[in-house]
């Protein structure tokens, strides 16, 4: 396991997590993920820490309200959130990670039709 760091666009929220060097990510076509081209890297809660900026986190929920979409109050970027598909993990947007792990597999998830 290696330590990685990420942040929102303005740098107000910074986080660290531990992951393998080679990872699988998910790409989802739901109404919130597809427009953002979000690249889901699932990290167990115990392997994730907010370094600073917790006071800048704003939450948005819709539909079943099981997913907790977390955004920076300053820049609006969703760098990580609590998905309903993985209740024991956070989904980190790989695009918000500095020097991210290598992607070895992409799972295309039909979120548009899965939860309707």
Number of C-alpha atoms within 10 A of each C-alpha: 10 9 14 18 18 24 25 23 16 12 13 17 24 20 21 17 20 16 19 12 14 13 15 16 22 17 18 21 18 15 10 13 15 14 10 13 13 23 21 24 21 24 18 15 14 11 14 19 13 14 13 14 16 13 10 15 17 15 14 11 11 9 8 8 10 13 18 17 20 19 20 24 16 15 14 15 19 22 26 26 20 20 18 15 14 13 13 13 19 23 25 25 24 20 17 21 19 11 11 17 18 12 13 10 11 13 11 11 13 12 17 14 9 8 10 6
